[in-house]
Amino acid sequence: DRNLEDEYLENLVVLSKGKFLSGYAVSLGLFILGPLVDMIQAWPLNRIDDPNVHSVMAKEAVPTFCALLVLLFGLVACAVAYETGKCVAWSWRWCWCCCSSSLTNRRGCLNVVSSCTESLRRQRRVILQITGAVYLSYVVIMSVEFAMLGNLWSFLYGKQGWILKLIFFDLPPLISLLFMSLPTFLVGEIMFLAILSFSVIIPTVLGYWQSMNDIVNSGIEFTRFSPFWEEVSSFCARRDTDAPALHMLCRLLS
């Protein structure tokens, strides 16, 4: 049974090469269009001479770049593993031809073929291990970022802001798991960790679910009705204060 499972996983990896590589490409594209673009467009706020603003930008930039590097590593590592596996497969065919043509060295050739076959199997299995590690690492990194900046999104976009962050920024790169033909147990493990982190542990500990009760009673607050943006809008209309940070924010928003 164990050998049959290994053979199934090997064939799955070989037949799903396009799905694996395209899945990584989709995840990278969604991540670039989401968290990375959001961080880049907010980067000019660093010009505000305020340590709190610099701290918030650092909390956003470090996990974003780490997640980007993790996804890039997964794509490159899988591409290299596939190319290495292709070279091993050609070596296996060459060794087999040598065995067929030379009866005197058949035993030595068979040993080489066995070694090449085992190496090819390891190359194929490592792709699944890399993919699982990459997406699990992505979930952990973005969970840390979500725990540090979820309150900021609620402050800027209302009490439901953390849900908007999850739907449009943190979770979309995981969509690739649905069509990459990964083993069910691996997809289930990654999704279980994501649901546990993003929907249960962090919102419960930080009180996000408790704040949602107010939304049910009073209705959803859209971005332009957020108390923060109402204050900023009224200030930008008046410009009757000497707060340099708010003056800079008004110039950036205009």
C-alpha positions as CSV (number, residue, x, y, z in Angstrom):
1,D,0.0,0.0,0.0
2,R,2.8,2.4,0.8
3,N,4.5,1.7,-2.5
4,L,1.2,2.3,-4.3
5,E,0.8,5.6,-2.6
6,D,4.3,6.7,-3.5
7,E,3.7,5.7,-7.1
8,Y,0.4,7.7,-7.1
9,L,2.1,10.8,-5.7
10,E,4.9,10.5,-8.2
11,N,2.6,10.3,-11.2
12,L,0.5,13.2,-9.8
13,V,3.5,15.4,-9.6
14,V,4.6,14.5,-13.2
15,L,1.2,15.0,-14.7
16,S,0.5,18.3,-12.8
17,K,3.6,20.2,-13.7
18,G,1.7,22.9,-15.6
19,K,-0.8,23.2,-12.7
20,F,1.9,23.5,-10.1
21,L,3.9,26.2,-11.9
22,S,0.7,28.1,-13.0
23,G,-0.6,27.9,-9.4
24,Y,2.6,29.6,-8.1
25,A,2.3,32.2,-10.9
26,V,-1.3,33.0,-9.9
27,S,-0.5,33.2,-6.2
28,L,2.4,35.6,-7.0
29,G,0.2,37.7,-9.3
30,L,-2.6,38.0,-6.7
31,F,-0.1,38.8,-3.9
32,I,1.6,41.5,-6.0
33,L,-1.8,43.1,-6.9
34,G,-2.9,42.9,-3.3
35,P,-0.6,43.2,-0.3
36,L,2.5,44.4,-2.3
37,V,0.7,47.2,-4.2
38,D,-1.1,48.2,-1.0
39,M,2.3,48.5,0.8
40,I,3.9,50.4,-2.1
41,Q,1.1,53.0,-2.4
42,A,1.2,53.6,1.4
43,W,5.0,53.9,1.4
44,P,5.0,57.8,1.0
45,L,3.5,58.0,4.5
46,N,7.1,57.4,5.7
47,R,7.7,61.0,4.9
48,I,5.6,61.9,7.9
49,D,7.9,62.6,10.8
50,D,6.1,60.3,13.2
51,P,7.7,57.2,14.9
52,N,4.2,55.6,15.0
53,V,3.8,55.9,11.3
54,H,7.3,54.4,10.7
55,S,6.5,51.5,13.0
56,V,3.3,50.7,11.2
57,M,5.0,50.8,7.8
58,A,7.7,48.5,9.1
59,K,5.1,46.0,10.4
60,E,3.6,46.0,7.0
61,A,6.7,45.9,4.9
62,V,8.7,43.2,6.6
63,P,6.0,40.4,6.5
64,T,5.0,41.5,2.9
65,F,8.6,41.1,1.6
66,C,9.0,37.8,3.5
67,A,5.8,36.4,2.0
68,L,6.9,37.5,-1.5
69,L,10.3,35.8,-1.1
70,V,8.6,32.6,0.1
71,L,6.3,32.4,-2.9
72,L,9.2,33.3,-5.3
73,F,11.3,30.6,-3.6
74,G,8.6,28.0,-4.1
75,L,8.2,28.8,-7.8
76,V,12.0,28.7,-8.5
77,A,12.5,25.6,-6.4
78,C,9.8,23.7,-8.1
79,A,11.0,24.7,-11.6
80,V,14.5,23.6,-10.7
81,A,13.2,20.3,-9.3
82,Y,11.3,19.6,-12.4
83,E,14.3,20.3,-14.6
84,T,16.5,18.2,-12.4
85,G,14.0,15.4,-12.5
86,K,14.0,15.6,-16.3
87,C,17.8,15.2,-16.3
88,V,17.5,12.2,-14.0
89,A,14.9,10.7,-16.3
90,W,17.2,11.0,-19.3
91,S,20.0,9.5,-17.3
92,W,17.7,6.6,-16.4
93,R,16.8,6.0,-20.1
94,W,20.5,6.1,-21.0
95,C,21.5,3.6,-18.3
96,W,18.7,1.3,-19.4
97,C,19.9,1.4,-23.0
98,C,23.4,0.5,-21.8
99,C,22.0,-2.5,-19.9
100,S,20.2,-3.7,-23.0
101,S,23.2,-3.4,-25.2
102,S,25.9,-4.7,-22.8
103,L,25.3,-8.1,-21.2
104,T,28.7,-8.2,-19.4
105,N,28.0,-5.1,-17.3
106,R,24.3,-5.8,-16.8
107,R,24.6,-6.1,-13.0
108,G,26.4,-2.8,-12.6
109,C,24.0,-1.1,-15.0
110,L,21.0,-2.4,-13.1
111,N,22.5,-0.9,-9.9
112,V,22.8,2.4,-11.7
113,V,19.3,2.2,-13.0
114,S,18.0,1.5,-9.5
115,S,19.9,4.4,-8.1
116,C,18.6,6.7,-10.9
117,T,15.0,5.5,-10.3
118,E,15.2,6.2,-6.5
119,S,16.7,9.7,-7.2
120,L,13.9,10.5,-9.6
121,R,11.3,9.5,-7.1
122,R,12.9,11.7,-4.4
123,Q,13.0,14.6,-6.9
124,R,9.3,14.2,-7.5
125,R,8.3,13.9,-3.9
126,V,10.3,17.0,-2.9
127,I,8.1,19.1,-5.1
128,L,5.1,18.3,-2.8
129,Q,7.2,18.9,0.3
130,I,8.3,22.3,-1.1
131,T,4.8,23.3,-2.0
132,G,3.4,22.4,1.3
133,A,6.1,24.2,3.2
134,V,5.8,27.3,1.0
135,Y,2.0,27.7,1.5
136,L,2.2,26.9,5.2
137,S,4.9,29.5,5.6
138,Y,2.8,32.0,3.7
139,V,-0.1,31.4,6.1
140,V,2.1,31.8,9.2
141,I,3.7,35.0,7.9
142,M,0.4,36.7,6.8
143,S,-1.1,35.6,10.1
144,V,1.5,37.5,12.0
145,E,1.0,40.6,9.7
146,F,-2.8,40.3,10.2
147,A,-2.4,40.2,14.0
148,M,-0.2,43.3,13.9
149,L,-2.3,45.4,11.4
150,G,-5.8,44.1,11.7
151,N,-6.7,46.9,14.2
152,L,-5.3,49.5,11.8
153,W,-7.7,48.3,9.1
154,S,-10.6,48.4,11.5
155,F,-9.6,51.9,12.5
156,L,-9.4,53.1,8.9
157,Y,-12.3,51.3,7.3
158,G,-14.7,50.6,10.2
159,K,-15.2,47.6,12.4
160,Q,-15.5,45.3,9.4
161,G,-12.2,46.4,7.9
162,W,-10.3,43.3,9.0
163,I,-12.8,41.2,7.0
164,L,-12.1,43.3,3.9
165,K,-8.3,42.8,4.5
166,L,-8.8,39.0,4.5
167,I,-11.1,38.8,1.5
168,F,-9.1,41.1,-0.8
169,F,-5.5,40.9,0.4
170,D,-4.5,37.9,2.6
171,L,-6.6,35.0,1.3
172,P,-6.7,35.3,-2.5
173,P,-3.2,33.8,-3.1
174,L,-4.5,30.6,-1.5
175,I,-7.0,30.2,-4.3
176,S,-4.3,28.4,-6.3
177,L,-4.6,25.4,-4.0
178,L,-8.0,24.6,-5.6
179,F,-6.6,23.8,-9.0
180,M,-2.9,22.7,-8.3
181,S,-4.0,19.0,-7.9
182,L,-2.3,18.8,-4.6
183,P,-3.1,15.8,-2.4
184,T,-6.3,16.3,-0.4
185,F,-4.6,15.9,3.0
186,L,-2.0,18.6,2.1
187,V,-4.7,21.1,0.9
188,G,-6.8,20.3,4.0
189,E,-3.8,20.9,6.3
190,I,-3.0,24.3,4.7
191,M,-6.7,25.4,4.7
192,F,-7.2,24.2,8.3
193,L,-4.3,26.3,9.5
194,A,-5.5,29.3,7.5
195,I,-9.1,29.1,8.9
196,L,-7.8,28.5,12.4
197,S,-5.5,31.5,12.3
198,F,-7.5,34.0,10.3
199,S,-11.0,33.2,11.4
200,V,-10.7,31.8,14.9
201,I,-7.5,32.4,16.9
202,I,-6.6,36.0,15.9
203,P,-10.1,37.5,15.7
204,T,-11.1,35.9,19.0
205,V,-8.0,37.0,20.9
206,L,-8.0,40.6,19.5
207,G,-11.8,41.0,19.9
208,Y,-12.7,41.3,16.2
209,W,-15.8,39.1,16.5
210,Q,-17.0,41.0,19.5
211,S,-16.9,44.2,17.6
212,M,-19.0,42.6,14.8
213,N,-22.0,42.6,17.1
214,D,-22.2,46.3,16.7
215,I,-22.3,46.0,12.9
216,V,-25.2,43.6,13.1
217,N,-27.1,46.1,15.2
218,S,-26.1,49.3,13.4
219,G,-25.3,48.2,9.8
220,I,-22.0,48.1,7.9
221,E,-19.8,51.1,8.0
222,F,-18.3,51.8,4.5
223,T,-15.0,53.5,4.1
224,R,-16.3,57.0,3.6
225,F,-18.4,56.7,6.8
226,S,-15.4,55.6,9.0
227,P,-14.9,58.0,11.9
228,F,-11.3,58.4,11.0
229,W,-12.0,59.4,7.4
230,E,-14.8,61.8,8.5
231,E,-12.3,63.5,10.7
232,V,-9.6,63.7,8.0
233,S,-12.2,65.0,5.5
234,S,-13.4,67.7,7.8
235,F,-9.8,68.7,8.5
236,C,-8.8,68.8,4.9
237,A,-11.8,71.0,4.2
238,R,-11.0,73.4,7.1
239,R,-7.1,73.3,7.2
240,D,-7.3,75.2,10.5
241,T,-4.8,73.3,12.6
242,D,-1.1,73.2,12.9
243,A,-0.7,69.3,12.9
244,P,2.0,68.6,10.3
245,A,1.1,64.9,10.1
246,L,-2.5,65.7,9.0
247,H,-1.3,68.3,6.6
248,M,1.0,65.7,5.0
249,L,-1.8,63.2,4.9
250,C,-4.1,65.7,3.1
251,R,-1.5,66.3,0.5
252,L,-1.0,62.6,-0.1
253,L,-4.7,62.0,-0.4
254,S,-5.3,65.0,-2.7
